[in-house]
Amino acid sequence: MTSTGGNETVSTSKTQAGKTPAEKAAAEPRPVTDGEYLLEVDDLGKHFPVTAGVLRRQVAAVKAVDGVSFSVRKGETLGLVGESGCGKSTTGRMIMRLLDPSFGKITFEGQDITKMPQRRLRPFRRDLQMIFQDPYSSLNPRKTVGAIVGAPFRLQNIEAEQGVKKAVQEILELVGLSPEHYNRYPHEFSGGQRQRIGIARTLALKPKLIIADEPVSALDVSVQAQVVNLLEDLQDQLDLTYVVIAHDLSVVRHISDRVAVMYLGKIVELADRTDLYERPMHPYTNALLSAVPIPDPAQRGERRRIRLQGDVPSPLDPPPACRFHTRCWKAQDICRQVEPPLVELSPGHQAACHFPENTTVSATDAVAKAAVAPGAAPAGDAGAASAADSAE
């Protein structure tokens, strides 16, 4: 493979210049105004049928996503993290309507797009775009960069003011590439440059929401920092909203405003980035954070590594009640009998656990209080009433 120019194009934010990755991660979160919600997901799920026999009858279902709820405000970045197979990418593809949900509701800019037919959904494609994980397979090797980035204009029948070629060249410059790359093919670029081409295609129609599915996992560590900085710069310049799907907690901490942790098809914790990393409540989140590498040997020796026992259960037959109880060191009988709802245990911090850490309130206590005094239910506690009903 040949790399155009031999090196990656470095994109450095003015506010991040001169800082190490550790200093950037420790920086204050980017302020997000309390604007209206751009995206709302309510009890969203996807069950893939498993068939057998000559008649191909359904005998089981893979519960890839089994009821997730969250909201994303305009200009915000929500990180979606978890182990491989927990349902992160499936959730992102359902939001994009690349997969049809089995149940639940997706609301974009106040409009329900859950079951909207493709004909009516077509205009929404301008505002909903996706960055795919693999920069090699997501680009057509037979098309030039100009044809790839210019495809959204053709598919949506949009005429650029100064022509499609000029618009594409401006977008290439925006993502750190040269206008001269317009007539070149994907095989002539390195991995980081290919991902920039994918980002350029995503930006062609000036979307409002971008689903970034593992945008840097296939790249070298040095290139990852460049792409993450590019995404942050583009968000500030173009007023973008992100849902970033990743398993690298260091990347999520750097780019996200809020973080949702998924386990076996469900969200087990949702909180502000700083609050979640400094005061995690769910045992699964604590186990994930204990595995994050620490560059300082002194600090590394002070931290206790939590090693989970056993394998992740199969989504074909998930454990009853709390799905994490088969691997949790705090599990008791109630964890095997009653599913803990995702409720707000502290301002802006939601967790689904009967015995959370860094707090004295459990999910069941919060639901019980909300059931006794509905008016005192925490703000933003979506679905608390229905969770209380199911707990009874």
C-alpha positions, -999 to +999 in steps of 0.1 A: +000+000+000+013+035-008+006+064+014+000+098-003+028+120+008+041+093+031+027+108+063-006+113+080-020+149+079-020+162+114-050+181+126-044+200+158-071+220+177-060+254+188-072+246+223-054+212+224-021+223+210+009+214+231-010+191+254-003+154+261-031+129+257-033+126+295-037+164+299-064+164+273-083+137+290-081+155+323-094+188+308-127+202+316-157+188+296-168+209+267-198+230+278-231+219+264-261+242+267-294+228+280-310+229+246-337+207+232-332+170+226-321+162+190-324+124+195-346+104+219-345+066+222-372+049+243-371+012+252-354+003+219-348-033+212-337-057+184-342-095+186-328-115+157-348-147+151-331-181+151-348-206+128-345-243+124-360-272+105-373-275+069-399-249+074-374-225+090-396-219+120-383-196+147-371-215+177-353-188+196-341-152+194-308-134+199-316-105+221-289-082+208-305-050+222-332-055+248-347-021+258-323+008+259-334+044+266-314+076+263-315+112+249-289+134+232-291+172+232-280+193+203-242+199+203-236+170+227-214+139+224-228+107+239-203+078+243-217+043+241-193+018+256-192-019+265-177-053+256-178-067+221-213-082+215-231-060+240-253-043+213-235-010+208-233-012+170-268-027+166-281+003+186-263+027+162-276+009+131-312+010+145-309+048+151-298+051+114-326+028+104-302+005+087-318-021+109-355-021+118-362-022+156-381-051+170-397-027+195-393+007+210-393+042+197-367+066+180-375+103+179-354+126+158-361+164+161-395+156+175-406+132+148-410+095+153-389+077+127-391+042+142-414+027+115-412+055+089-411+041+053-379+046+034-395+070+010-404+094+038-371+086+056-350+097+026-350+135+035-338+126+071-308+109+056-293+144+051-293+150+088-285+115+100-251+102+089-227+074+101-189+069+103-182+032+099-155+013+118-134-001+090-119+026+067-109-002+042-142-019+036-164+012+039-150+028+007-156+015-028-122+006-042-135+012-078-145+048-071-123+079-069-124+100-038-143+126-057-170+101-066-172+087-030-175+121-013-198+135-040-222+105-039-245+121-013-251+151-036-261+128-064-283+105-043-301+133-027-304+154-059-287+184-044-269+210-065-239+227-049-236+265-056-202+263-072-205+227-084-201+193-068-164+192-075-157+225-058-178+214-028-160+181-025-126+197-026-136+221+002-148+192+023-115+174+017-096+205+029-119+206+060-109+171+071-072+177+065-068+163+030-056+180-002-080+190-031-055+172-053-068+139-038-100+143-057-090+120-086-072+093-065-084+059-054-087+046-018-058+021-022-035+051-026-041+063+010-031+051+045-057+040+071-060+074+088-064+091+055-091+066+044-110+073+076-108+111+068-123+103+034-151+085+052-156+115+075-157+138+045-184+117+029-204+120+061-201+158+062-211+163+026-247+172+033-240+190+066-257+166+089-270+174+124-263+140+140-234+116+133-232+081+146-195+072+149-192+034+151-157+027+165-142+055+143-106+049+155-104+013+166-088+001+133-061+029+133-027+032+149-025+049+183-008+080+170-033+083+142-062+078+166-053+110+184-054+130+151-088+116+141-103+123+175-090+158+175-104+163+140-139+151+151-137+176+180-127+205+157-155+196+133-180+196+161-170+231+171-170+244+136-202+228+122-222+225+154-224+187+152-240+162+176-223+128+180-231+094+193-197+077+196-197+039+198-164+025+212-148+000+235-117+022+243-126+040+275-097+064+271-110+076+237-145+079+251-133+100+281-115+124+258-143+131+233-176+125+252-198+148+273-219+119+287-212+081+287-236+052+286-223+018+296-239-013+279-239-049+291-256-077+272-281-055+254-290-031+282-277+002+295-264-004+331-250+031+338-254+066+322-237+097+336-217+128+329-182+118+317-163+132+347-188+118+372-187+084+357-149+081+356-144+095+391-174+080+408-186+049+389-216+032+406-222+000+387-198-029+394-195-036+357-183+000+351-158-004+379-144-035+363-141-018+329-123+012+344-099-010+363-087-024+330-078+009+315-040+012+311-023+039+333+010+053+319+023+063+354+039+032+371+034+048+406-004+052+400-006+018+383+006+001+415-020+018+436-050+006+416-067-027+423-075-046+391-110-062+391-110-095+371-144-107+362-150-145+365-165-165+337-176-156+302-202-132+290-236-151+289-251-157+255-277-132+243-297-163+231-304-170+268-295-140+290-295-145+328-328-136+345-332-104+366-298-086+366-279-098+336-246-091+353-252-112+384-234-143+370-201-124+370-207-098+398-188-102+431-216-083+449-245-104+437-271-116+462-305-134+459-324-103+449-301-098+419-312-132+406-349-125+412-356-088+405-342-068+376-328-035+388-343-006+367-321+022+353-329+051+376-312+083+387-293+077+419-277+111+420-282+143+399-275+133+363-262+099+372-283+068+364-274+032+373-292-001+373-279-020+404-293-032+437-259-027+454-242+002+436-209+017+447-201+053+456-236+058+468-260+047+496-291+046+473-300+015+453-321+014+421-349-004+440-349+022+467-351+050+441-381+033+424-398+027+457-395+063+467-408+074+433-438+051+437-447+064+471-442+101+462-444+104+423-439+142+426-405+136+441-392+115+412-358+127+400-359+149+369-349+130+338-358+096+353-374+083+322-394+052+328-393+052+366-430+047+369-431+017+346-400+003+363-418+006+397-448-013+383-425-041+371-407-043+404-440-048+422 
